[in-house]
Amino acid sequence: MAVTIYAYSLSEAQLLELDDESAISLLRRFNVTERFIKRFFAFLAHAIFNVPIEELSACAMLRFHKVLTGTSLMKIGFANCGLGDLYTPAEGVLKDLGVTVRLRTKAVSLLGSERQCDGVELESGEVLRPRVGVVMTLPAFTMDTLLRKEWLASPSILAATQLKPCAYIAVYFWFDKKLTDKDFWARTFSEDSLTCDWYDFSNIYAGWEGKPSFIGVNLIDTNSRSVGKLTDEEVLDGCFKELCEYLPGAREAKILHTQVTRVPCAIHRPVVGTERARLPPGRSDFVKGLFFAGDWTATELPYCMESAANAGLFAQRVFWKQRLLRVLRRRDLLGCVSQSQAST
């Protein structure tokens, strides 16, 4: 209770002052019992923030704790299709708006001067010139491969490029029969475990009612844990054993297919010192014509799809505000010219 009251007493600026302290250190300062730390906060650190509680920023934890405890009604939503299918319609929407969509097109560098971004060079050698600016939505730790070296003179931009990725191993099992009617479930996590939260997509996807179980799980932060060194076969074997703890009937079912996908960066690791490194979404204060968006920007949310969507929305508003200002300035200038001509 004391931690919750303390969290609500803090402003965003005061929260950021706690970024240099670990979550477990703060909890122990407030005499939270080790049992409750292990049963609740350590689980929260792994499942939501994807890092051990010993490394998690106290700022990140308290900010989310305020959101969690301040919600009177809990609703958990899932996309009723795969994420790839979820974003596919966006291409048609953009094209209908007159946007040119280029798939499988690699950018090799951003162009400009010491304090100006005015273009993007593609792998083919083609240069794209924007009317307002360039929006950087890549993971922060990859940005330095595209940004000009002069722009890294900004301490805030440099700090953002030093955020570290949290890797996943995504594991999927296709069974020959239905094993559960649950959408998802979670097991108590320990460092010796492979998995935490599980999903049966046959109970989530629209139109899949009655289909055999299609179950998935993510192994989290695998670059920083020994599980990342396991072979695909060892991963499948270990995950299946942990699945059978909740669904013993899986032993009697036939596995039709499996898949192991190694994801180099699901989110960035929100460890001590990283909350201050999150750049504000929108226009860069250091480089004119450069905009930032992504779940890693300072949206006051954990790294997640909601954070990415909010960052994109905010950057879009700033982007269009800049464009509108340019149009209004041009009209004012034309108006001044017209008045001058009329007076002569």
C-alpha positions in Angstrom: 0.0 0.0 0.0 2.8 2.4 0.9 4.4 1.9 -2.6 1.1 2.6 -4.3 0.5 5.8 -2.3 4.0 6.9 -3.1 3.6 6.2 -6.8 0.5 8.4 -6.9 2.3 11.2 -5.1 4.9 11.6 -7.9 4.8 13.8 -10.9 6.4 12.6 -14.2 9.5 14.6 -13.4 9.8 13.1 -10.0 9.3 9.6 -11.4 12.3 10.2 -13.8 14.4 11.0 -10.7 14.0 7.3 -9.7 15.4 6.1 -13.0 18.8 5.6 -11.5 17.4 3.1 -8.9 16.4 -0.5 -9.5 12.8 -1.6 -8.8 13.9 -4.2 -6.2 15.9 -1.5 -4.3 12.9 0.8 -4.1 10.6 -2.0 -3.0 13.0 -3.0 -0.2 13.2 0.6 0.9 9.5 0.5 1.5 9.8 -2.8 3.3 7.8 -4.8 0.8 8.2 -8.5 1.8 10.4 -10.8 -0.2 7.5 -13.1 -0.7 5.3 -10.4 -2.3 8.2 -9.2 -4.4 8.7 -12.7 -5.8 5.1 -13.5 -6.2 3.9 -10.2 -7.8 6.6 -7.7 -8.6 9.1 -10.1 -10.0 6.4 -11.7 -12.1 5.4 -8.2 -13.3 9.0 -7.4 -14.2 9.3 -10.4 -16.4 5.9 -10.6 -18.0 5.4 -6.8 -18.7 8.9 -5.4 -18.8 10.8 -8.5 -19.9 13.8 -8.0 -17.5 14.7 -9.2 -14.0 13.4 -7.1 -11.2 17.0 -6.5 -10.1 17.7 -4.7 -13.4 14.3 -3.0 -13.9 14.1 0.8 -13.6 12.1 1.9 -10.5 10.7 4.7 -12.6 9.4 2.3 -15.3 7.8 0.0 -12.6 6.1 2.8 -10.6 4.7 4.5 -13.7 3.1 1.2 -14.8 2.0 0.5 -11.3 0.0 3.7 -11.3 -1.7 2.8 -14.5 -2.5 -0.8 -13.3 -3.9 0.2 -9.9 -5.7 3.2 -11.4 -7.8 1.0 -13.7 -11.2 0.1 -12.2 -12.2 -2.2 -15.1 -9.9 -4.7 -16.7 -10.4 -5.8 -20.3 -7.8 -7.9 -22.1 -8.1 -7.7 -25.8 -6.4 -9.8 -28.6 -6.1 -9.3 -32.3 -8.4 -11.9 -33.9 -5.7 -12.7 -36.5 -2.0 -12.8 -36.8 -0.1 -9.5 -36.5 1.0 -9.8 -40.1 -2.7 -10.0 -41.2 -3.6 -7.2 -38.8 -1.3 -4.6 -40.6 -2.0 -5.8 -44.1 -5.1 -3.6 -44.6 -3.0 -0.5 -43.8 -1.4 -0.8 -47.2 -4.7 -0.4 -49.0 -5.7 2.5 -46.8 -2.5 4.4 -47.4 -2.7 3.8 -51.2 -6.3 5.1 -51.2 -4.9 8.3 -49.6 -2.4 8.7 -52.4 0.6 7.4 -50.5 3.3 5.5 -52.3 4.0 2.3 -50.3 7.3 0.6 -50.9 7.8 -2.9 -49.6 11.2 -4.7 -49.2 13.0 -1.4 -49.7 16.0 -0.8 -47.6 17.2 2.6 -46.5 20.9 2.9 -46.0 21.3 6.5 -44.6 19.5 9.7 -43.8 20.8 12.8 -45.6 21.3 16.3 -44.5 23.7 18.7 -42.8 24.8 19.2 -39.2 21.4 20.2 -37.9 19.1 19.3 -40.8 17.6 16.1 -42.2 16.4 16.5 -45.8 16.4 13.1 -47.4 16.7 9.3 -47.3 19.1 7.3 -49.5 17.9 3.8 -50.5 20.0 0.8 -51.1 19.4 1.2 -54.9 21.0 4.6 -54.7 17.7 6.5 -55.1 17.2 9.5 -52.9 13.8 10.4 -51.4 13.2 14.1 -50.5 10.4 14.8 -48.0 8.2 17.9 -48.0 8.2 18.2 -44.2 10.5 15.6 -42.7 11.6 12.0 -42.1 9.9 9.9 -39.4 12.3 7.4 -37.8 10.3 4.4 -36.5 13.1 1.8 -36.3 14.2 0.3 -33.0 16.4 2.8 -31.2 19.4 0.5 -31.1 19.6 0.3 -34.9 19.3 4.1 -35.5 23.0 4.9 -35.5 23.4 2.9 -38.7 21.3 5.5 -40.5 21.8 8.8 -38.6 24.6 11.2 -39.6 27.5 11.2 -37.1 27.0 14.9 -36.5 23.5 14.2 -35.1 25.0 11.9 -32.5 26.5 15.0 -30.9 23.1 15.4 -29.3 23.4 13.7 -25.9 19.7 12.7 -26.0 19.9 11.1 -29.5 23.1 9.3 -28.6 21.6 8.0 -25.4 18.6 6.6 -27.3 20.8 4.7 -29.7 22.4 3.0 -26.7 19.2 1.3 -25.6 19.6 -2.5 -25.7 17.3 -5.0 -27.4 15.3 -7.6 -25.6 15.3 -10.8 -27.7 12.5 -13.4 -27.8 12.2 -17.0 -28.9 8.7 -17.5 -30.2 7.5 -21.1 -30.0 4.3 -22.6 -31.6 2.6 -26.0 -31.4 -0.1 -27.2 -33.7 -2.1 -30.1 -32.1 -4.6 -32.6 -33.6 -7.3 -31.8 -31.1 -8.7 -29.1 -28.7 -6.8 -29.0 -25.4 -8.4 -26.1 -23.6 -11.0 -23.4 -24.0 -8.8 -20.7 -22.4 -7.5 -17.8 -24.4 -4.3 -17.5 -22.3 -2.8 -18.5 -19.0 0.5 -17.9 -17.2 2.7 -19.9 -14.9 4.7 -18.5 -12.0 8.1 -17.5 -13.5 11.5 -18.3 -12.0 14.9 -17.9 -13.5 15.1 -21.6 -14.1 11.9 -21.5 -16.2 11.7 -21.2 -19.9 8.2 -19.7 -20.2 5.7 -17.5 -18.6 2.5 -16.6 -20.5 0.8 -19.0 -23.0 -1.9 -18.5 -25.7 -4.2 -20.8 -27.5 -4.9 -18.9 -30.7 -7.7 -21.3 -31.7 -9.7 -19.7 -29.0 -8.7 -16.1 -30.0 -8.8 -15.9 -33.8 -12.2 -15.2 -35.3 -13.6 -18.2 -37.2 -11.4 -20.7 -35.5 -14.0 -22.0 -33.0 -13.9 -25.7 -32.8 -10.5 -26.0 -34.5 -7.6 -28.0 -32.8 -5.4 -26.1 -30.4 -2.7 -23.8 -31.9 -0.6 -22.8 -28.9 2.1 -20.3 -28.7 4.6 -19.0 -26.1 7.5 -16.5 -26.0 10.8 -17.1 -24.2 11.7 -13.7 -23.0 15.0 -11.7 -22.8 16.9 -14.7 -24.3 20.1 -12.8 -25.1 20.6 -12.1 -21.4 19.6 -15.6 -20.2 21.1 -19.0 -20.6 17.9 -20.2 -22.5 19.2 -18.2 -25.5 21.9 -20.8 -26.0 19.6 -23.7 -26.3 19.1 -25.4 -29.7 15.6 -25.3 -31.3 15.1 -28.9 -30.3 16.0 -28.2 -26.7 13.7 -25.2 -26.7 10.8 -27.3 -28.0 11.4 -30.1 -25.5 11.6 -27.7 -22.5 8.5 -25.7 -23.6 6.5 -28.8 -24.1 7.3 -30.0 -20.6 6.2 -26.7 -19.1 3.0 -26.8 -21.2 2.1 -30.2 -19.8 2.3 -28.8 -16.3 -0.9 -26.9 -17.1 -2.3 -29.2 -19.8 -1.4 -32.8 -19.0 -3.6 -33.9 -21.9 -1.1 -32.5 -24.3 0.9 -35.7 -23.7 -1.9 -37.7 -25.3 -2.4 -35.4 -28.2 -0.5 -35.6 -31.5 1.8 -32.6 -32.4 1.2 -31.9 -36.1 3.7 -29.1 -36.5 6.1 -26.9 -34.5 7.9 -23.7 -35.2 10.7 -21.8 -33.4 11.3 -18.2 -34.4 14.2 -16.1 -32.9 13.2 -12.4 -32.7 16.3 -10.2 -32.2 14.3 -7.3 -30.7 10.8 -7.5 -29.3 11.2 -4.4 -27.1 14.1 -2.5 -25.6 15.3 -3.5 -22.1 13.8 -1.0 -19.6 16.7 -1.3 -17.2 18.0 1.3 -14.7 18.9 4.5 -16.5 16.9 3.9 -19.7 13.7 5.9 -19.0 15.6 9.1 -19.3 17.0 7.9 -22.6 13.5 7.7 -24.3 13.2 10.6 -26.7 9.9 12.5 -26.9 7.8 11.4 -29.9 7.5 13.9 -32.6 10.0 16.5 -34.0 13.6 16.4 -32.9 14.8 19.5 -31.1 18.3 19.0 -32.4 17.8 18.1 -36.1 15.3 20.0 -38.2 13.2 17.8 -40.4 13.7 14.6 -38.2 10.9 13.0 -36.3 10.8 10.1 -33.9 8.1 7.5 -33.2 8.1 4.0 -31.8 7.2 2.2 -28.6 10.6 3.2 -27.2 9.8 6.9 -27.2 8.6 8.8 -24.1 4.9 8.0 -24.1 4.6 7.4 -20.3 3.7 3.8 -21.2 5.9 0.6 -21.1 7.3 -0.6 -24.4 4.3 -2.1 -26.1 2.0 -1.7 -29.1 -0.1 0.9 -27.3 3.0 3.0 -26.8 4.0 2.6 -30.4 0.5 3.6 -31.5 0.5 6.7 -29.2 3.9 7.7 -30.4 2.8 7.4 -34.0 -0.3 9.5 -33.4 1.6 12.2 -31.6 4.3 12.3 -34.3 1.6 12.5 -36.9 0.0 15.5 -35.2 3.3 17.3 -34.9 4.1 16.4 -38.5 0.8 17.9 -39.8 1.1 20.9 -37.6 4.5 21.6 -39.2 3.1 21.2 -42.7 0.1 23.4 -41.9 2.4 26.1 -40.6 4.4 26.0 -43.8 1.2 26.4 -45.9 0.1 29.3 -43.7 3.5 31.0 -43.9 3.5 30.6 -47.7 0.0 32.1 -47.9 1.0 35.0 -45.7 4.0 35.6 -47.9 1.9 35.5 -51.0 -0.5 37.9 -49.4 2.3 40.3 -48.5 3.5 40.2 -52.1 0.0 40.8 -53.5 -0.5 43.8 -51.2 2.9 45.2 -52.2 2.1 44.8 -55.9 -1.3 46.4 -55.4 0.2 49.4 -53.6 2.6 50.0 -56.4 
